[in-house]
Amino acid sequence: MANNETYSVVLIGLGNVGVFYDIGDLTGKKYLTHAKAFSKHARFDLVAGIDPNDEARATFTKAYSRIAFASLDDAESNLEPDVVVISSPTDFHLDSIEKVFRYWRPKAVLCEKPLAYNYPDAQRILEVCNTYNAQLFVNFFRVCDPSTAKVRQIIQDNFKSPCFSGVAWYSKGLKANGVHFVNLLQDLFGDVTSIKIISSGRRLKPDDLEPEFELRFGSGKVVFLPCKSEDYFHNSIEIIASGGRLRYDNSGMKVIWQSAEEDTRFPGYVRLSSRERDISPDYDRIQLNVVEQLLNALDGKPATICSGRTALSTQAVITQIETLTNEDDHHEHS
């Protein structure tokens, strides 16, 4: 029998990813924010928003005809949400989640990435959710996209050699943006087996950094290189394997697979096919895909949404990169 239960949602943090990224969408087809995705889904009821900023609350209330509170303390007696979305700045994630469970008992928490700026805080967030039997998920939206399932199948069918090599470019900091690709590569290739710092790079205040580093997985490696966002914003991955080449361009808005094939012009040579398989996601639906996978998890169905435990594993990699970068930086200046 189909599950038709509706889940109530409270959104904490009414900033860009919470509300503003698609507030001016005249087509009505963009789902770039939590507010839009949850409000338009038949199985969720967006009941309220919380943000200390007056303009943010006013914008949310006008756009979605839902009540908005300045703080969790103001909202607590009025609500009993099934799902709480944490879209506040990273520095406030732990405090917000601890306060949530003082007042409510949600079934699930969906938190923006990264969970925290340090591993102990991220670990504490997972512990709090586990204590109150709430499922914790983190908004690494790429793993929720249907295109990623196609990429997993391509890897299974074409990465026959035990070795692949890749290069990832990232902008605006390791914690703010590079972490997305770290999480995606963990999803595609499994645990990181070793980390090597190539260069400590520059520091981004207050809490981020831009090192050059290499991640090794069981079957290959990817080198991460920072791209200065003051020049232009750029995130991409290129992975070379025996069966072909996989590319994530324009922050993953374009995903291309090229198979290796016999060169008909020069017998004995193998080259990349000129026929590219476009498996690009629909970036206008990125948050709606997350909501769909969250629903699957709440309904007890298979779901590709990033769990709190997986996000903590990603956080551990980021923390180790930061520790090794600090050591490398110290050696350079000692």
N, C-alpha and C positions, 0 to 999 in steps of 0.2 A: 504494500500500500504506500502511495506517495506521501512524503512528509511535507505538509503544508504549513508547518509552524513558522510564525514570523518572529524575528529577533529584533529587539529594540537596541538602538545604538546611541551612545553619547560620544561626541567628538571633542577631545581636549586639545586645543591648539587650532586656531582659525587663521593660520597664515597661508603661505603660498600653496603647499601641498594639501592643506586642510580645506581651503576655499578658493583662493584667488587665481590659481593657474587657468581655470576655465570659466571664470566669472563673466568674461566678455564674449563668450562663444555664442555667436548669433545662429549657428547651424543647429545647436542642441545635440550634436553628435560626439562631442568631446567629453571624455571621462578621465580627466587628469587630476582630479582631487577626490579626497575621501567623501566630502559632502555631496558632490554630484553623484558619485557611484552608489553610495548607500541610499540616497534619497530617491533614486530612479529604479532601484531594484525591488521587485515585488515581495521578496522574502525578508526584507529589512525595513525597519521603521526608524528613521533618524529623528530622535525626539528632542535633542538639545545640543547646544555647543557651549564650550567654556573657553574664555580668553580674557585676559586683563585689559586688552586694548579696546577702547570704545568704538573705534572705526571698524575694527574686525568684527565685533559683535553686531554692529548695525548692518554691515554688509551681509553677514550670514543670515540675520533675521529677515532682511528684505528679500534676499534671493530664495530662501527656503521656507519662509513662514514658520520658523521654529524658534522657540525661546532660547536665549543665550544668557549665560551667567558670567560674572567677572571672575569667579573662583569656584573651586570644588566645594568649598565650605558653604557657599551660597546655594549650591545646587543639590546638596546631598539629601535633604529631606523630601525633595520633590520627585526623585527618580529612582528606578530600580532597573538599570540597563542589563541586557544580556551580553552586550559587547561594548567594550570601551576602546576607543581609538586614541592612541597617544601620538599627537602630531605637534607637540610643543618642542622647543629647542632641546637639543640633546642633553644639555646640562641639567634639565629639569625632569628627565625621564624617570629616574629612580624615585625622586620625591613624589612625582605625580602618581606613580603606580603604588607606592606604599600608602598614599592617602586614599586612593581608590578603594583599597580593601579595608580601610577603616570604616567606610560608609556602605559599600556595596559588595555583592558577591556575583560578579559577572561570570558567565560561562567561558568567555575568551577575552583576551587583550591583543589588539593589533598595534604594534609599536613601530614608529618610523626607525629607519636605520641611521647611524649605528645604534645599537642598544644603549651604549654609553661611550664615554671617552676613555674609559679604563676598564680592565678586565674585572676587578672586584665588584664594581658597580653593576656591570652586565650580569655577572654571576648572581648577585643579590637580587636583581630583577627576576631572573628565572626562579630562584628559591622562593621568592614571595608568591609568585603565581602558582608554583607547585604546592605551597603550603595551603592555599585556598582552592586547590583543584581546578584552577582556571587554565585553559590552554593558552599558551603564549605563541604569537606569530609575529614575524618581522617583515616589513614591507620591502623586501628585495623583489621588485615586481617582475624582473626578467624571468625568474624561474616559474612564474605563474602563467606566462604567455604561451599560447598554443604552439608558437614557432619553436620554443625550446624543446618540446616533445619531439618535433621533427629533427632537430639537431641531435638529440640523444640517439635517435634511430640511425642517422647518418654516421655518427661515431661508431655505433655498434656494427654497422655494415661495412665501413670503409677504413677504419683505423686498425688494419690487420697487423701491422708491425708493432712491436712493443715500444716503439719510440715515436714521439712527435715533438716538434719545436714550435714555439710561438713568441710573438711580441705583442705586448699590450701598451698602448699609450693612454695616459689618464691626465685629467686636468683638475684644478681646484682642490688638490689635496688627496692624500691617501684615505683618510677617514671619511671625507665628504663624498668622494666619487670613486677612487680606486677600489674601495671596499666592495662596490657593486660587482666588479669583474672578478675579484677574489672569490666572492660568494658564488658567482656563476660558474667559475672554473671548478670549484669544489663540487658543485652539483653535477657537472659534466664528467669530471675525471676522478673524483674521490678525494681522499685526504691529502693534504700537503705533507710530503715526507721530509723536505728540507728547505731551508731558506738561506740565501746568500745575498749579502749587501754588496752591491757594485759601487755605489757612491751614496754618501749620506744626503746629498742634495741640499735644498734650502728649507728653512723652517717657515711655516705659515702660522702666524699668531691667531688665536692664543693656543690652540690645541692640535694643530695639524702639521703635517710634514710631507715632503715630496722626494723620497729617496728613489734611486735606481736599484732594483733588486730582482732576484731570480727565485721563482717558486718551482720546486720539483714535485711531481706527482709520481704515482707508481709507473706510469707509462710515458712520461715526457716532462718537458719543462717549458715555462713561459717567463720571459724577461719583461719586467714592467719599467717603462720610461715615462717620466713626467713631461707634460707639455704645458708651457706657461699660458695660463688662461688670459693673461693681459694681452697676449697676441691674438688668440682666439680660443674658444672652447672646443676641445677635441678629445674624444674617448673612442678607442678602437682596439680590436684584437685581430691578429692574423695568425692562423695555426696551420702548419704544414705537416702532413702525414703521408704515408706511403700511398694512400688511396686518393689524395687530392688536397685541396686547400679550402679552409673555412675562414670567412671574414665577417667580422662585426664592424660595420662602418657607421659614422655619425651617431655615436653613443648606442649603437645597436638598433637604430631605426632601419638600417638596411643590413640584412643577413644573407650572405651569398655562399653557395657551395659550388666548387669546380672539381669535377672528377679527373683523375689521371687517365689518359688514353694513349693508344698507339698513335704515333705520328705517321700519317699516311704519306706525307711528302718525303720524309727521311726514315726509311725502314730501320728498325732496331732502336729507335728513339721513342721515349715516352714523354708526353708533355701534358700540360693542363688543357682541358677541353675549352674551346672558345664558347661553348654553350654553358651559360651560368644558370644554376638553379636558384631562383629567388625565393627565399623562405622568410622574407621580412615580416616582422610583426605589424599589427595595426596599432601604432603608437597613440592614436586617439582613444584607445580603449584600455590603456595600461592599468588604471585603477579598477575598472570594471572587472578585468580578469582576476585581480587580487580578491575582489569581493566574491566572485564566483568560486574561487578555490577555498576561501574562508567558509563559504556556505557548505561546500562539500565536507570540509573538516568537521563543522558543527553537526552535520547530518550523519556523521560516521562513515562517509564515503572516502575512497582514495582521493588525496589532494596533493598538489605539487607546491603549495604555499610553504614558505620557509618557516620551519619551527623555531621556537626559542632555543632549543638545544643545538640545532644546526647553526643558528646565528651566533651562539656562544663559541662554537668552533671557529667560525670566521673571525670573531673578536679575538680569539686566542692567537690566530695567525697575525692579525694586525698588531697586537700587543708585542709579539715576538719580533716582528719587523721593526717596531719602534725601539725596543730594547737593543737590538743588534745595531740599529742606526745610531743610537746614543753612544754605544761602545765604539763604533767606527769613528764617529765624530770626535770622541774623546782621544782616541789614538792619533788622529790626524793633528790635533792641537796640543798634544802633550810633548 
